[in-house]
Amino acid sequence: MNEADWEAQMGLQEVRSRFFGYFPAAESLDSSLRTASNPNPMFFMASVAKEIDLKGSGLALLRLGEDLERRFGINGEVAAYFTPWRDFQRRSFNAMTLRTSDLIRSLQDQIMQSERFTPSRRVALLISTDPNVQTKLDEWQSDSYSELTIVAIDPLRHTGPDLVAEITKNLRDRLGERDLYRTQNPVSGVDFFGRAGLMRNLSAAIDGDQNIAILGLRRSGKTSVLRELRRVLLPRRVVMPIADFQMLEEHSAEELASSIAASLNEELKVVKAKGIDVWIGNESDQSVEDLTPSALSDRIKRVASRNPGVRIVVAVDEVESAAAIARENPMAIKVLLGALRSAAQARENVSLVFSGVANRMFRSSSLGDRGEVDNPMFNQVSSVYLTPFELEETTSLLRDLGRPMLLDWQPDAIAEVQRLTGGFPYFVRDLASAVRKSVRAEVIEDSADAVKINADHVSVSAPEWAMVAGEAWNGIVSALGIHYPSAASLLDSSITEAELNEWIAGDAEAEQAAEDLVALKLLQRDAKGILYSPTLAALQSLSRPSMRSADPVGGVDRASTVDELVRQGESHHLEFKETSRINLRSGAKDTAIESAVVKTVAAFLNSDGGELLIGVADDGSAKGLDPDLVLFKDSVDRFERWIRGDLLAKRIDQHLVTDHVATEFVRFRGKLILKVSVSRGATPAWVDDKTLYRRQGNQTIELVSGRDVQQFLAQRS
């Protein structure tokens, strides 16, 4: 430590003497940790006066020494609280776990006018006179969302080597209890692993004034990357407000604009608190109420103009939500994106970052289903992809997080985790958590030495883990299918690579989806075509067969005959229907759609027969039966009984349907569809006992006039 500035105020020894006078346990702790390599363990000391829930306590920063820091993976200084209260309260615990970093930053600003030390975010020590403090900590820590673990010690009861032994034991017990692999929240700082190359590329792109899209599957860590990028760029005078396009699903574009502006205000205040001179503006300048996208653009430009030495990076997460809204209200999205682009174009120190699954919206020149609205961000965004971890990244995560929990990962165990998870970060953490749980007893019973984790430990934990992980992977694919159904279908484990390539060759949408998946390293390309990547193969092995593909209904036909039919297009003998019951626009049952199916089948019966493919759009793209199957709790058996019995037999004729209508579920381009094969009926097929239909070219025609009906009946007699 450079003590010159500190001693200029009061003198280190005088500070230590006064602090030790107030808190005698501090002197015992300091002397017990002192070694030749750690001559002044405690070097920053202050009384807490402004934090109401900690008022009257002492706060120090100290080094535990090389041995303890190495053993428990603690980097740098540890905060130590000295509390005088006989009854330690939950509110004080909450203040420690949630506000320690901010409190120490504030105290350094008061005492030294600069921030020199950053306490560990993993552990803090508590020296309390409350005889029940450990019982309280056990209860409160178990439901705390903070990553900071509070470890109680008693420097007045134990001193010297005995105190070091107590610290070692308590660190082992408390840190070993925390599962550092499992997290439901975006991570940053010491919890952020891997992505070093990605972070360098993102930083370089931002320095180059590029607009960026960070792309990856659900649970691939997009939000964590945004948070970490904001953290690492802050010292470089980069202000990065983060908002979420999902707000648009329930709120207006104006409310999202207000959210971005509010985040910008907060980030400017953070920068100012770091000692960087920035213009924030007065209360009127910071107002965010009823902010239009245009007003947001003006606000960003004004902040950028008044802070030429600061870069403003506006980040918006979940771009697919904007794309979904653009299908119904493209003008609202155009106005919002146009406002953001205007700010970025007007000022050299403003750029944009988006995150999502794919770059589709920014590759399209127009917005909306009909493409009638220009896209202001067309070709304005460069893409970076969140790909699976390399082995080195998985190694760093497992070992660096494992060390504080006394887990020593061996190379064979790391390789097995990489093989089973494909390096997908969420599943790497998840499997590591399962392994940690299985060896927890060894950590508790052993000494302070770490437990060596080998491949056998992973193999023991893998089967039970895979059952839950398979459901998680299915959920990720389902989430992908909401916005990109073709991409989700390409991940179907029932499709062979030969079928995959045949599908891609004949479907432009599937080809685009394949390119996105190649960029994410879930598919890979070689001279022979598209192949499954090792990551996708690992993840597919987790996925259980779905209820639909497992249902014993005539078998799933994946032969080329259906593909050949679709390539021919609709004709006198072939008709496509996206659904049999659900209106895709309203999401509700629609009797008109049901009647269209009935009329088509009746027309085939009254003509020369034909094929009806349900789950295929007019353009021949595979849509699948998912919307219809929802009504039947995903049971293809129930769906088939409904369509043959309640729909066709009741409205046409039981005997005609039994003798001349065959149904078969077919796997077509990754989607389950229904193939309805109809032969010419032996007798006329009336719909609802009153109407006749026949095929004319690729259309179904109602026989309206009495003359047409008589002529038709005469021909069939």
C-alpha positions in Angstrom: 0.0 0.0 0.0 1.2 3.6 -0.8 0.7 5.1 2.7 2.0 8.6 2.0 -1.4 10.2 1.4 -2.9 8.3 4.3 -0.3 9.3 6.8 -0.5 12.9 5.6 -4.0 13.0 7.2 -3.4 11.3 10.5 -0.7 8.7 10.4 -1.3 5.0 9.9 -0.2 4.0 13.4 -2.4 6.6 15.0 -5.4 5.4 13.0 -4.7 1.8 14.0 -4.3 2.8 17.6 -7.6 4.7 17.8 -9.5 2.0 15.9 -8.1 -0.8 18.1 -9.1 1.3 21.1 -12.7 1.3 19.9 -12.7 -2.3 18.7 -10.2 -4.5 20.7 -11.0 -7.5 18.6 -9.5 -5.8 15.6 -6.1 -5.7 17.2 -6.3 -9.4 18.0 -7.3 -10.2 14.4 -4.6 -8.0 13.0 -1.8 -9.6 15.1 -3.1 -13.2 14.4 -2.9 -12.7 10.6 0.5 -11.0 10.7 3.3 -12.9 8.9 6.5 -12.0 7.1 4.6 -11.7 3.8 1.6 -10.0 5.4 3.1 -7.5 7.8 0.1 -5.1 8.0 -3.0 -7.3 7.5 -5.4 -4.5 8.4 -4.7 -1.3 6.5 -7.9 0.6 6.1 -10.2 1.3 9.1 -13.1 3.6 9.6 -16.2 4.0 11.8 -19.6 3.8 10.0 -21.7 6.9 10.7 -24.0 7.4 7.7 -25.3 3.9 7.0 -28.2 3.8 9.4 -28.3 0.0 9.6 -24.6 -0.2 10.4 -24.2 3.0 12.4 -21.7 2.6 15.3 -19.9 -0.4 13.8 -16.3 -0.5 12.6 -15.3 -1.4 9.1 -11.8 -2.5 8.0 -10.1 -4.0 5.0 -7.6 -6.7 5.5 -5.6 -9.4 3.8 -6.0 -12.9 5.0 -2.5 -14.0 3.8 -1.3 -16.0 0.8 -2.3 -19.5 2.2 -5.9 -18.7 3.0 -6.4 -16.6 -0.1 -5.0 -19.3 -2.4 -6.9 -22.1 -0.6 -10.3 -20.4 -0.9 -9.8 -18.5 -4.1 -10.0 -15.1 -2.5 -8.5 -12.3 -4.5 -7.5 -9.1 -2.7 -9.0 -7.4 0.3 -11.6 -8.7 2.6 -14.1 -6.5 4.5 -14.3 -7.1 8.3 -17.2 -5.6 10.3 -16.9 -5.0 14.1 -20.4 -4.6 15.6 -21.1 -3.6 19.2 -24.7 -4.8 19.4 -25.7 -7.7 21.6 -28.6 -8.4 19.3 -27.5 -8.5 15.6 -30.4 -7.7 13.4 -31.5 -8.9 9.9 -31.4 -5.3 8.6 -27.7 -5.1 9.4 -27.0 -8.4 7.7 -28.9 -7.1 4.6 -26.9 -3.9 4.6 -23.6 -5.9 4.7 -24.6 -8.3 2.0 -26.1 -5.7 -0.4 -24.1 -2.5 0.3 -20.6 -3.4 1.4 -18.9 -2.4 -1.9 -20.8 1.0 -2.0 -20.1 1.7 1.6 -16.3 1.1 1.3 -16.2 3.2 -1.9 -18.0 6.0 0.0 -15.6 5.8 3.0 -12.6 5.9 0.7 -13.9 9.0 -1.0 -14.4 10.7 2.4 -11.0 9.7 3.8 -8.7 9.5 0.8 -10.7 11.3 -1.9 -10.1 8.3 -4.2 -11.0 4.7 -4.5 -8.0 2.4 -4.2 -9.3 -0.8 -2.8 -12.1 -3.1 -3.9 -13.3 -5.7 -1.3 -13.9 -9.3 -2.1 -17.5 -10.0 -3.4 -17.3 -13.5 -2.1 -16.7 -13.1 1.6 -16.7 -10.7 4.5 -15.9 -11.3 8.2 -18.2 -10.4 11.1 -17.0 -9.9 14.6 -20.1 -9.6 16.8 -20.9 -9.7 20.5 -24.2 -11.4 19.8 -23.9 -15.0 21.3 -26.5 -16.2 18.7 -25.0 -14.6 15.7 -24.0 -17.9 14.0 -27.5 -19.3 14.2 -28.8 -16.1 12.7 -26.3 -16.2 9.9 -27.2 -19.8 9.1 -30.8 -18.8 8.7 -30.4 -15.6 6.8 -27.7 -16.7 4.5 -29.8 -19.6 3.3 -32.3 -17.3 1.7 -30.0 -14.5 0.7 -29.7 -13.6 -3.0 -26.4 -11.8 -2.5 -23.2 -13.5 -3.6 -21.4 -12.2 -0.4 -21.1 -14.7 2.4 -20.8 -13.4 5.9 -18.4 -15.4 8.1 -18.5 -14.9 11.9 -15.3 -15.2 13.9 -14.3 -14.4 17.6 -10.8 -12.8 17.9 -11.3 -12.4 21.6 -11.9 -16.0 22.3 -9.3 -17.3 19.9 -5.9 -15.7 19.1 -2.9 -16.4 17.0 -2.8 -19.9 15.3 -6.1 -20.8 17.0 -7.8 -17.8 15.4 -6.4 -18.7 12.0 -7.7 -22.2 12.5 -11.1 -20.9 13.3 -11.1 -18.6 10.3 -10.0 -21.6 8.1 -12.8 -23.8 9.5 -15.5 -21.2 9.2 -14.5 -20.3 5.7 -14.6 -24.0 4.7 -18.0 -24.5 6.3 -19.6 -21.3 5.1 -18.2 -21.1 1.6 -18.7 -24.8 1.2 -22.4 -24.3 1.9 -22.8 -21.8 -1.0 -23.4 -23.2 -4.4 -21.4 -20.8 -6.5 -22.2 -22.6 -9.7 -25.9 -22.2 -9.5 -27.3 -18.7 -10.3 -30.6 -17.6 -11.7 -29.5 -14.0 -12.3 -27.2 -12.4 -14.9 -23.6 -12.6 -13.7 -20.7 -10.1 -13.9 -17.4 -9.4 -12.3 -15.9 -12.4 -10.4 -18.8 -14.6 -11.4 -18.4 -13.9 -15.2 -16.3 -16.5 -17.0 -15.1 -17.1 -20.5 -15.9 -14.9 -23.5 -12.5 -13.1 -23.4 -12.3 -13.0 -27.2 -15.9 -11.9 -27.4 -15.4 -9.1 -24.9 -12.3 -7.9 -26.8 -14.3 -7.9 -30.1 -17.2 -6.0 -28.5 -14.9 -3.4 -27.0 -13.1 -2.9 -30.3 -16.4 -2.6 -32.1 -17.7 0.0 -29.6 -14.4 1.9 -29.9 -14.9 1.8 -33.7 -18.4 3.4 -33.3 -20.2 0.3 -34.6 -23.8 -0.7 -33.7 -23.8 -4.3 -32.5 -26.2 -7.2 -32.0 -25.2 -9.8 -29.4 -26.9 -13.0 -30.4 -27.4 -16.3 -28.7 -30.0 -18.8 -27.5 -32.0 -18.4 -24.3 -29.8 -19.0 -21.3 -26.6 -18.5 -23.3 -25.7 -15.5 -21.2 -26.7 -12.5 -23.4 -27.8 -10.3 -20.4 -24.7 -11.3 -18.5 -22.5 -10.2 -21.4 -24.3 -6.8 -21.4 -23.8 -6.4 -17.7 -20.2 -7.4 -17.9 -19.5 -5.2 -20.9 -21.0 -2.2 -18.9 -18.7 -3.0 -16.0 -15.5 -3.3 -17.9 -16.1 -0.3 -20.1 -17.0 2.0 -17.2 -13.3 2.9 -16.4 -12.9 3.8 -20.0 -15.6 6.5 -19.6 -18.3 4.5 -21.3 -21.9 5.0 -20.1 -24.1 2.1 -21.0 -27.8 2.3 -20.1 -29.6 -1.0 -20.5 -33.3 -1.5 -21.3 -35.5 -4.4 -22.5 -37.7 -4.6 -25.6 -40.0 -7.0 -23.6 -41.5 -3.9 -22.0 -43.2 -3.3 -25.4 -45.3 -6.4 -24.9 -47.2 -4.7 -22.1 -46.3 -1.1 -22.4 -45.9 1.6 -25.1 -42.9 2.8 -27.0 -43.0 5.9 -24.9 -42.6 3.9 -21.7 -39.6 2.1 -23.2 -38.2 5.5 -24.2 -38.7 6.6 -20.6 -37.0 3.4 -19.3 -33.9 4.0 -21.5 -33.7 7.7 -20.3 -34.0 6.7 -16.7 -31.3 4.1 -17.1 -29.1 6.7 -18.8 -29.6 9.1 -15.8 -28.6 6.4 -13.3 -25.5 5.4 -15.3 -24.4 9.0 -15.5 -24.7 9.2 -11.7 -22.6 6.1 -11.3 -19.9 7.6 -13.5 -20.0 10.8 -11.6 -19.6 8.9 -8.3 -16.5 7.3 -9.7 -14.9 10.7 -9.9 -15.5 11.3 -13.6 -16.7 14.8 -14.4 -19.9 14.4 -16.4 -22.8 16.6 -17.2 -26.1 15.2 -16.1 -28.3 18.2 -16.2 -30.9 19.7 -13.9 -34.1 18.2 -12.8 -35.9 19.2 -16.0 -33.1 17.7 -18.1 -33.5 14.4 -16.2 -37.2 14.2 -16.5 -38.4 10.9 -18.0 -42.1 11.2 -17.7 -44.1 10.8 -21.0 -41.0 10.8 -23.0 -41.5 10.2 -26.7 -38.9 8.3 -28.8 -38.1 11.6 -30.5 -37.5 13.3 -27.1 -35.3 10.3 -26.1 -33.2 10.8 -29.2 -32.8 14.5 -28.3 -31.9 13.7 -24.7 -29.2 11.2 -25.8 -27.8 13.8 -28.3 -27.7 16.5 -25.7 -25.9 14.3 -23.1 -23.4 13.2 -25.8 -22.8 16.8 -26.9 -22.2 18.0 -23.3 -19.9 15.1 -22.5 -17.6 14.8 -25.6 -15.1 12.7 -23.6 -17.7 10.1 -22.7 -19.1 7.4 -25.0 -22.9 6.7 -24.7 -23.8 3.1 -25.6 -27.5 2.5 -25.5 -28.2 -1.3 -25.0 -31.6 -2.9 -25.6 -32.2 -6.5 -24.7 -34.7 -9.1 -26.3 -34.9 -7.7 -29.8 -37.3 -10.5 -30.8 -40.0 -8.8 -28.8 -39.7 -5.8 -31.0 -39.8 -8.0 -34.1 -43.0 -9.6 -32.9 -44.7 -6.3 -32.3 -43.5 -5.0 -35.7 -45.7 -7.7 -37.3 -48.8 -6.0 -36.0 -47.6 -2.4 -35.4 -44.5 -1.8 -37.6 -44.8 2.0 -37.4 -44.3 2.0 -33.6 -41.1 0.0 -34.0 -39.9 2.1 -36.9 -40.3 5.3 -34.8 -38.4 3.8 -31.9 -35.6 2.4 -33.9 -35.4 5.5 -36.0 -35.0 7.6 -32.9 -32.2 5.5 -31.7 -30.5 5.5 -35.1 -30.8 9.3 -35.3 -29.0 9.7 -32.0 -26.2 7.3 -33.1 -25.8 9.0 -36.4 -25.8 12.6 -35.0 -23.1 12.1 -32.5 -19.8 10.2 -32.9 -19.7 9.2 -29.3 -23.1 7.4 -29.4 -23.6 3.8 -30.5 -26.2 1.1 -30.0 -26.1 -2.5 -28.8 -29.0 -4.9 -29.2 -29.3 -8.5 -28.0 -31.4 -11.4 -29.2 -31.4 -14.8 -30.8 -30.8 -13.9 -34.5 -30.1 -10.8 -36.6 -33.2 -11.3 -38.8 -34.8 -8.0 -38.0 -31.7 -6.0 -39.0 -31.2 -8.0 -42.2 -34.7 -7.1 -43.5 -35.2 -3.8 -45.3 -38.8 -3.6 -44.1 -40.9 -4.2 -41.0 -44.3 -5.9 -40.6 -45.9 -8.9 -42.2 -46.6 -7.1 -45.4 -43.3 -5.3 -45.5 -44.9 -1.9 -46.0 -42.8 0.0 -43.5 -39.1 0.8 -44.0 -36.7 -0.6 -41.4 -34.4 2.2 -40.2 -31.8 -0.3 -38.8 -31.5 -2.3 -42.0 -27.8 -3.2 -42.5 -26.8 -0.9 -39.6 -25.9 -3.6 -37.1 -22.9 -6.0 -36.9 -23.4 -9.3 -35.3 -21.4 -11.2 -32.6 -22.5 -14.7 -31.5 -22.5 -16.4 -28.1 -21.0 -19.7 -29.0 -20.3 -22.7 -26.6 -17.4 -22.5 -24.2 -14.1 -23.8 -25.4 -12.5 -26.4 -23.0 -10.2 -23.6 -21.5 -13.3 -21.5 -20.6 -15.0 -24.5 -19.0 -11.8 -25.2 -17.1 -11.6 -21.7 -15.7 -15.2 -21.7 -14.6 -15.1 -25.0 -12.9 -11.8 -24.4 -11.1 -12.1 -20.8 -10.2 -15.6 -21.2 -8.7 -14.8 -24.6 -7.3 -11.7 -23.4 -5.3 -13.7 -21.4 -2.7 -15.9 -24.5 -2.2 -12.9 -26.7 -1.7 -13.4 -28.5 -5.1 -10.3 -29.4 -7.1 -11.4 -30.3 -10.7 -9.1 -32.8 -12.4 -8.6 -32.7 -16.2 -10.6 -35.9 -16.8 -13.6 -34.5 -14.9 -13.5 -31.2 -16.8 -13.3 -33.1 -20.1 -16.3 -35.2 -19.2 -18.3 -32.1 -18.3 -17.4 -30.5 -21.6 -18.5 -33.7 -23.5 -21.8 -34.0 -21.7 -22.8 -30.3 -22.0 -21.2 -29.4 -25.3 -19.7 -26.4 -23.5 -23.1 -24.7 -23.3 -22.4 -22.4 -20.3 -25.8 -22.8 -18.5 -25.4 -26.6 -18.6 -21.7 -26.5 -17.6 -22.8 -24.6 -14.4 -25.8 -26.9 -13.9 -23.8 -30.1 -14.1 -21.1 -28.7 -11.9 -23.7 -27.9 -9.3 -25.0 -31.4 -9.4 -21.5 -32.8 -8.9 -20.8 -30.4 -6.1 -24.0 -31.6 -4.4 -23.0 -35.2 -4.6 -19.5 -34.6 -3.1 -20.7 -32.2 -0.4 -20.4 -34.8 2.3 -16.7 -35.3 1.5 -16.1 -31.6 1.8 -17.8 -31.4 5.2 -16.0 -34.5 6.6 -12.6 -33.7 5.2 -10.0 -31.3 6.3 -9.5 -27.9 4.7 -7.9 -29.6 1.8 -9.9 -29.6 -1.4 -11.7 -32.7 -2.7 -10.3 -33.9 -6.0 -13.2 -34.1 -8.6 -12.5 -36.8 -11.2 -14.5 -38.2 -14.1 -16.2 -40.9 -11.9 -17.8 -38.1 -9.8 -19.2 -36.6 -13.0 -20.5 -40.0 -14.2 -22.3 -40.7 -10.9 -24.1 -37.3 -11.1 -24.8 -37.3 -14.8 -27.9 -39.6 -15.1 -30.1 -37.7 -12.6 -28.8 -34.4 -13.9 -29.6 -35.3 -17.5 -33.3 -35.9 -16.7 -33.7 -32.3 -15.5 -31.3 -30.8 -18.1 -33.3 -32.4 -20.9 -36.4 -30.5 -19.9 -34.3 -27.3 -19.7 -33.0 -27.9 -23.3 -36.5 -28.6 -24.5 -37.6 -25.3 -23.0 -34.7 -23.5 -24.8 -35.8 -25.0 -28.1 -39.4 -24.2 -27.5 -38.5 -20.6 -26.7 -36.6 -20.4 -29.9 -39.6 -21.8 -31.8 -41.8 -18.9 -30.7 -39.9 -16.5 -32.9 -38.0 -18.8 -35.2 -40.0 -22.0 -35.8 -37.7 -23.2 -38.6 -34.6 -22.8 -36.5 -36.2 -24.8 -33.7 -37.3 -27.5 -36.1 -33.8 -27.9 -37.4 -32.7 -28.8 -33.9 -35.1 -31.8 -33.8 -33.1 -34.9 -32.9 -35.4 -37.1 -35.0 -34.1 -35.5 -38.3 -31.1 -37.2 -39.9 -28.3 -35.0 -41.4 -29.3 -36.2 -44.9 -32.9 -35.1 -44.3 -31.6 -31.8 -42.8 -29.7 -31.0 -45.9 -32.6 -32.0 -48.2 -34.9 -29.7 -46.3 -32.5 -26.8 -46.3 -31.9 -27.2 -50.0 -35.6 -26.8 -50.8 -36.7 -24.1 -48.2 -35.3 -20.6 -48.2 -36.5 -20.0 -44.6 -34.8 -23.2 -43.4 -31.6 -22.2 -45.2 -31.5 -18.9 -43.3 -32.2 -20.6 -40.0 -29.4 -23.0 -40.7 -27.0 -20.1 -41.3 -28.0 -18.6 -37.9 -27.4 -22.0 -36.2 -24.0 -22.4 -37.9 -23.0 -19.0 -36.5 -24.0 -20.2 -33.0 -22.0 -23.4 -33.6 -25.0 -25.6 -33.1 -24.6 -26.7 -36.7 -21.4 -26.8 -38.7 -20.7 -26.8 -42.4 -18.2 -28.9 -44.4 -17.7 -30.0 -48.0 -20.6 -32.5 -47.7 -23.1 -29.9 -46.4 -24.6 -29.1 -42.9 -23.7 -31.4 -40.0 -24.7 -31.4 -36.3 -22.0 -29.9 -34.1 -20.6 -31.8 -31.1 -22.5 -29.3 -28.9 -25.8 -29.9 -30.5 -25.2 -33.7 -30.4 -24.6 -33.4 -26.6 -27.7 -31.3 -26.0 -29.9 -33.5 -28.2 -28.9 -36.5 -26.2 -30.4 -34.8 -23.2 -33.8 -34.3 -24.9 -36.4 -36.9 -24.2 -38.7 -37.9 -27.1 -41.8 -35.7 -27.0 -45.3 -37.1 -26.4 -46.1 -36.4 -30.0 -43.3 -38.3 -31.6 -43.7 -41.1 -29.1 -47.4 -41.6 -29.7 -48.1 -44.9 -31.4 -50.2 -43.6 -34.3 -49.4 -45.2 -37.5 -45.7 -44.3 -37.2 -43.9 -41.2 -38.3 -43.3 -41.3 -42.0 -40.2 -39.4 -43.0 -40.0 -40.7 -46.6 -39.5 -38.3 -49.5 -43.0 -38.7 -50.8 -44.5 -35.8 -48.8 -41.6 -33.5 -49.8 -42.3 -34.4 -53.4 -46.0 -33.6 -53.0 -45.2 -30.2 -51.5 -42.7 -29.4 -54.2 -45.6 -29.9 -56.8 -47.7 -27.3 -55.0 -51.5 -27.2 -54.6 -53.4 -28.8 -57.4 -56.6 -30.6 -58.3 -55.5 -33.5 -56.1 -53.5 -31.6 -53.4 -54.5 -29.0 -50.8 -52.5 -27.4 -47.9 -54.0 -26.1 -44.6 -52.0 -24.4 -41.9 -54.4 -25.6 -39.2 -57.6 -27.6 -38.8 -59.2 -25.6 -36.0 -57.1 -22.7 -34.7 -57.1 -19.2 -36.3 -53.4 -18.3 -36.1 -54.1 -14.6 -36.0 -56.6 -14.7 -33.1 -55.2 -17.8 -31.4 -58.8 -19.0 -30.9 -60.9 -21.8 -32.4 -62.5 -20.9 -35.6 -65.4 -22.8 -37.1 -64.7 -21.3 -40.5 -61.3 -23.1 -40.5 -62.9 -26.3 -39.4 -65.4 -26.0 -42.2 -62.7 -25.4 -44.8 -61.2 -28.8 -43.9 -64.6 -30.5 -44.2 -65.3 -28.9 -47.5 -61.9 -29.9 -48.9 -62.3 -33.6 -47.9 -65.9 -33.6 -49.3 -64.7 -32.1 -52.5 -62.0 -34.9 -52.9 -64.7 -37.5 -52.2 -66.9 -36.0 -54.8 -64.1 -35.7 -57.4 -61.1 -38.0 -58.1 -59.7 -38.1 -54.5 -56.7 -36.2 -53.3 -54.3 -35.4 -50.4 -54.9 -32.8 -47.7 -51.8 -31.8 -45.7 -52.7 -30.1 -42.4 -49.8 -28.2 -40.9 -48.5 -26.9 -44.2 -48.8 -23.3 -45.3 -49.9 -22.3 -48.8 -46.3 -21.6 -49.8 -45.4 -25.2 -48.8 -43.5 -24.3 -45.6 -43.9 -26.6 -42.7 -45.9 -25.1 -39.8 -46.8 -28.2 -37.8 -49.7 -29.2 -35.7 -48.7 -27.5 -32.4 -51.5 -24.8 -32.5 -54.2 -27.6 -33.0 -52.6 -30.0 -30.6 -52.7 -27.6 -27.7 -56.5 -28.1 -27.7 -56.0 -31.8 -27.2 -53.3 -31.6 -24.5 -50.7 -32.6 -27.1 -52.2 -36.0 -27.7 -52.2 -37.0 -31.4 -54.6 -39.8 -30.5 -57.2 -37.4 -29.3 -56.6 -35.1 -32.2 -57.0 -37.9 -34.8 -60.2 -39.1 -33.1 -61.6 -35.6 -33.3 -60.8 -35.0 -36.9 -62.0 -38.4 -38.1 -65.1 -38.6 -35.9 -66.3 -35.3 -34.5 -65.4 -33.3 -37.5 -65.5 -35.4 -40.7 -67.8 -38.3 -39.9 -70.4 -36.1 -38.2 -70.5 -33.5 -40.9 -70.1 -35.7 -44.0 -70.9 -39.4 -43.4 -69.5 -42.1 -41.1 -69.3 -44.8 -43.8 -67.7 -42.6 -46.4 -65.0 -41.4 -44.0 -64.4 -45.0 -42.7 -64.1 -46.4 -46.2 -62.4 -43.6 -48.2 -60.5 -41.4 -45.8 -57.1 -42.4 -44.3 -55.1 -40.3 -41.9 -51.4 -40.5 -41.1 -49.0 -38.4 -39.0 -45.9 -37.4 -41.0 -42.7 -35.9 -39.9 -42.1 -33.2 -42.6 -39.1 -30.8 -42.3 -39.0 -31.3 -38.6 -42.7 -30.6 -38.0 -45.4 -33.1 -37.3 -48.2 -32.7 -39.9 -51.3 -34.7 -40.7 -51.7 -36.3 -44.1 -55.3 -36.9 -45.0 -55.6 -39.3 -48.0 -59.0 -39.3 -49.7 -60.2 -41.7 -52.5 -63.2 -41.1 -54.7 -66.4 -41.8 -52.7 -68.8 -44.5 -53.7 -71.7 -42.2 -53.0 -72.1 -38.3 -53.0 -70.6 -36.6 -50.0 -73.0 -34.1 -48.6 -71.8 -31.6 -46.0 -74.2 -31.1 -43.1 -76.8 -33.0 -45.3 -77.4 -30.0 -47.5 -74.3 -28.9 -49.5 -72.2 -30.5 -52.2 -68.6 -29.5 -53.1 -66.2 -30.6 -55.8 -62.6 -29.8 -57.0 -62.0 -27.5 -59.9 -58.3 -27.1 -60.5 -56.8 -26.3 -57.1 -60.0 -24.8 -55.7 -62.9 -26.3 -53.8 -66.2 -25.2 -55.4 -69.7 -25.3 -53.9 -72.4 -26.5 -56.2 -74.9 -23.7 -55.8 -77.5 -24.0 -58.6 -80.1 -26.8 -58.7 -79.0 -27.6 -62.2 -75.4 -28.1 -61.1 -76.5 -30.4 -58.3 -78.8 -32.5 -60.6 -76.1 -32.8 -63.2 -73.5 -33.9 -60.5 -75.9 -36.5 -59.0 -76.8 -37.8 -62.5 -73.1 -38.4 -63.2 -72.6 -40.2 -59.9 -75.6 -42.5 -60.2 
